[in-house]
Amino acid sequence: MSNVKGWGGKRPGAGRKKRMDEEEQMEKLSVFEPDAFKAWGEKIKEKDMEAIKLFVKYYLGEPVKKVEQTIEGNLSGLVVEIINGATAENTNK
């Protein structure tokens, strides 16, 4: 079946940009770097909390997130027969 209505299939310009394109974009944006850092510094001096949070996040990194786990269950029916190659009968001798 042919692609009569233009549905599906490969589309020009679709997908992630190639690394070279990203580098070209970074070069174009690097001209604004001094102005961006100056504006960011001014926001920090104005005590803008979002600017301060972003600065601390980049400068110190995000804090380590602790994950607590609790495992609950009933082990009354558990029987261990082999430990380090010895059977339960051999350990009583």
RAFEN-V257132 format. One record per residue. N is the residue number from 1. SS is DSSP state (helix for helix, strand for strand, loop for the rest). D_CENTER is the distance of its C-alpha to the mean C-alpha in Angstrom with 2 decimals. Layout:
BEGIN
N_SS_D_CENTER + N_SS_D_CENTER
END
This chain:
BEGIN
1_loop_41.71 + 2_loop_41.16 + 3_loop_38.60 + 4_loop_41.23 + 5_loop_39.26 + 6_loop_36.27 + 7_loop_33.91 + 8_loop_31.22 + 9_loop_30.95 + 10_loop_29.54 + 11_loop_29.32 + 12_loop_29.72 + 13_loop_26.81 + 14_loop_24.31 + 15_loop_20.99 + 16_loop_18.61 + 17_loop_20.55 + 18_loop_21.58 + 19_helix_20.41 + 20_helix_23.88 + 21_helix_23.69 + 22_helix_20.49 + 23_helix_22.34 + 24_helix_25.37 + 25_helix_23.53 + 26_helix_22.17 + 27_helix_25.78 + 28_helix_27.12 + 29_helix_24.81 + 30_helix_25.41 + 31_helix_28.83 + 32_helix_27.41 + 33_helix_25.38 + 34_helix_28.24 + 35_helix_28.93 + 36_helix_25.34 + 37_helix_25.16 + 38_helix_28.65 + 39_helix_27.82 + 40_helix_24.73 + 41_helix_27.05 + 42_helix_29.65 + 43_helix_27.33 + 44_helix_26.46 + 45_helix_30.22 + 46_loop_30.84 + 47_loop_28.59 + 48_loop_26.21 + 49_helix_23.62 + 50_helix_20.80 + 51_helix_21.55 + 52_helix_21.80 + 53_helix_18.47 + 54_helix_16.79 + 55_helix_18.91 + 56_helix_18.15 + 57_helix_14.37 + 58_helix_14.86 + 59_helix_17.84 + 60_helix_17.00 + 61_loop_13.24 + 62_loop_11.72 + 63_loop_13.69 + 64_loop_12.84 + 65_loop_12.56 + 66_loop_15.45 + 67_loop_15.80 + 68_loop_19.47 + 69_loop_20.97 + 70_loop_24.57 + 71_loop_26.24 + 72_loop_29.53 + 73_loop_32.12 + 74_loop_35.67 + 75_loop_36.62 + 76_loop_40.36 + 77_loop_40.83 + 78_loop_38.97 + 79_loop_41.26 + 80_loop_40.19 + 81_loop_42.78 + 82_strand_41.49 + 83_strand_40.20 + 84_loop_40.19 + 85_loop_42.60 + 86_strand_45.15 + 87_strand_46.18 + 88_helix_47.08 + 89_helix_50.77 + 90_helix_50.70 + 91_helix_49.11 + 92_loop_52.07 + 93_loop_54.67
END
